[in-house]
Amino acid sequence: MSKKRKQYTKEFKAEAVRLALGGLSQAQVARDLGISPGTLTQWVRVMKDEAEDAGKPVDLEEMRRLRRRVRQLEEERDILKKATAYFAKESN
């Protein structure tokens, strides 16, 4: 029989990370909360990564360039669809 994994709420995880970063050792926080130290370490890493990603500025020029490229590719796709339909009709 397989063990069912315990699910933790985002609030619980955030509070555990806050405690771990607030001066107590991660091992102590994990022990107090009844979770494995590896789990807490992973939560800390994920939340730090999310915080870093949230602070990154969006490159507007890159987004504009990519949107132009998407429009161009969509136009090319539409042209090719029409050409395929035309030649399919001609061959019949």
Secondary structure, 3 states (H helix, E strand, C coil): CCCCCCCCCHHHHHHHHHHHHCCCCHHHHHHHHCCCHHHHHHHHHHHHHHHHHHHCCCCHHHHHHHHHHHHHHHHHHHHHHHHHHHHHHHHC
